[in-house]
Amino acid sequence: MPRLDTELQLLLERKAYYEKNTEEARRSPSSVPDPKEVLNISVKFKGNIDQLKETGFQPGSVIGEIAFGIITLENLEKLVANPDVLTIEKQRRKTIHLKDSIPDIHADQVWSRSGDTFSNITGKDVIVGIVDTGINFRHESFQHPDGTSRILRIWDQTLTAAGAETAPAAITDAAIGSVPLGYGVEYNQAQINGTLQNANLPVTVRHEDKNGHGTHVAGISAGNGRQGGNCHGGYTYIGAAPEADIIMVRLWGLTTGDTNAPSTTTGTMIDAISYILNTAKHIINKPVVINLSLGTYTEKMDGSSNECQTMNSLLTNAANDEGFAIVFAAGNEADSNFHAKATVPAGPTATLGIRFKILPGDSKDRYIAIVYSGSNLRVRVTSPVSGAPGVVGWVASGASATSNTANGTGGPSVTITNGANSITIGVLHATGINVAGDWKIELQDTGSTSTAINAFCLYGSSHDSKSHFFLDSTTVQTTLSEESTAAEVITVGAYQVSDGQLASFSGRGLTLDLRLKPEITAPGVSIESAGIDSDLSCKNCCCDCCHDYYVNKSGTSMAAPHITGVVALMLQKNPNLTHINILDKLSSKARPKPGGSTVDEDMGWGAGKVDAKATVDDIAGGGGGVSGPHAPFYKPSYQKERVYKEDNLFEHFRRSKRSPELIALFRKYFHEIRILINTNKRVATVWHRSKGPLWIRAAIRAASSPELPIPFKIDGFSLQEGMARMLDILKRYGSSMLINDLNKYEDELMLIKEGMNVYQLMNVFTEPVMCPQ
């Protein structure tokens, strides 16, 4: 039986009581619950949301494994009886809005307002670029008090130019590269204003945000709240940077109905970033921060994809380096069971089995990637089809296999490709529906040592109710979007203001190349921000302000624009900050995460919760007022002075002779130690008493300043003492392999001394390296 909250449990008990005691119900009809009463609830579930609909549940939003919707009291018992339901809670009136989240990050302490006038640090003369589903440019939160638009440009990639409309011109600036563009429709500020004023101009803006996501994001980062709504007057829902300028790109493919691909052979997301960067810094000449609350879930969570590398290149180009940052949402897949992590036992006959689920009615191609180091695994797949037709394999390394029966007959197929360091499994529907049920992957190691693997349900999405997912060895770690793992972007996780806890859906690291992302968190649960026309409704219609001009959404998509707005505030105070400067300031002034954070949660918090005031106060320049004119940003002769310390640190480590050995140890035992901390009370007690979470955070910060001494004591507790206690408890409860290796490396661990910096610490475990001055 699922866990019900107290109110619902009592309601069901009262209903059952009166059904049993009919005479008493007849005497006291007003006390009998109405079976037709409509309840607003949330449901945590596993499996297929369509099965829940059969109980009478009508879902609205579905975020990961949580669905929000309505159900009648008479159908609630059916929902309770469904074995896929884990938790049911009544939805109560929420209080977590921009009017709450902006104060929570202290952004409202950076600026002030009197009537229609904002003052102090407001994002003025800074551009917030947004790549999303578009923007409701008629919403008054994006207008000046005189009714003119705060939006400088809109590029709608989904439109085809008609009449006097034009597509954006090609970019040939050396600071960016050769970007042809030439598709979609670009609207400038004069055309937007003319459309708002119903002027008879050659071009009327046809752009729409048909989804609402982009408008919501824009309101969080840069809305001024001028529009009243939701039974509140104006300036209730104010974004983080209420006087920033806005450039919006409606990215093709994000909205249902984007069926005709634009006439381009380039990448639309990179085009969007390049367009905003070029327009802001090399045409308008203002600093810019770009928000991307989007992404793709793949196995490339190491920043190695082409898009990641291109973004890194743009950010580190000397001509772009000052006054430019990119912010990414971490993704919402932490609790979607899209990542499985396990170890294949040594030997040719020992088998690791991992199951994954295909849901009824699924008609999409589904893919799984298994990533490991080497070429010593073989694989077999068994589908729900009974007997030999449902089995594919064994497939040895370097080989491939296809079955035309494992996913049903008449065309559907299952394909396995077993290559070096990676195994790919495709469940391809071809002409029909995938075979629903539990599928099984079996792995064997042909060598004499065990092999750690990471398996990913590729392209899974919390917005796709039929996404496939793992049933075994699941982990919330390494659940970031591919794009958010780019080394130079700022990646943002989500927490909820109501209890200060990390959101269960918030994507988290480590990345596959062992970097911690996200770097910081911001509010991302039940955020009220600007909406589109289709969102508008009327509550009793007593007055215009009661229209729902603001809507409620949750996700890291909502957390990222909080950070984007804070970065705009930072760039107003000092427009010459680099993206590294920005990240350093955000991290060093972050507020701590809640006490008692688990290892899984530590991988999602980054440096902690953003603190806008502390961060802006720590920036030299600007004096707290509006920044004045500044020099052009394009500096061909500019030479970058900053050493990218973390990159250099990793490069030193990578070049050492023992780095493969140490990385292999980390991958081999990290999962086991994490499980011990989370499931063994004695190990967990020693971990927390030894200040384990605090040491992890100290290590993250030390990596950004490797030349400085690392802290040797935290709360009066030394690092050596903590290591000694953890070694002792792990030897008591760890596997025999872990115990053997702990004994082997224990003497080296104890060589850590007070006053060492990260480079000196590295020398303890690797061959000597030269420390940068």
Beta strands, then each sheet from edge to edge (+ up, - down):
strand 1: 3-4
strand 2: 38-45
strand 3: 58-63
strand 4: 66-72
strand 5: 85-90
strand 6: 111-114
strand 7: 117-120
strand 8: 127-132
strand 9: 151-156
strand 10: 185-188
strand 11: 245-250
strand 12: 288-292
strand 13: 324-329
strand 14: 339-344
strand 15: 352-358
strand 16: 366-371
strand 17: 377-382
strand 18: 391-395
strand 19: 400-403
strand 20: 413-419
strand 21: 422-428
strand 22: 437-445
strand 23: 451-458
strand 24: 469-470
strand 25: 490-495
strand 26: 520-523
strand 27: 527-530
strand 28: 550-553
strand 29: 713-714
strand 30: 717-718
sheet 1: 1+ 5+ 2- 4+ 3-
sheet 2: 6+ 7-
sheet 3: 10+ 9- 11- 8- 12- 13- 25- 26-
sheet 4: 14+ 23- 16+ 21- 20+ 19-
sheet 5: 18+ 17- 22+ 15- 24+
sheet 6: 27+ 28-
sheet 7: 29+ 30-
end
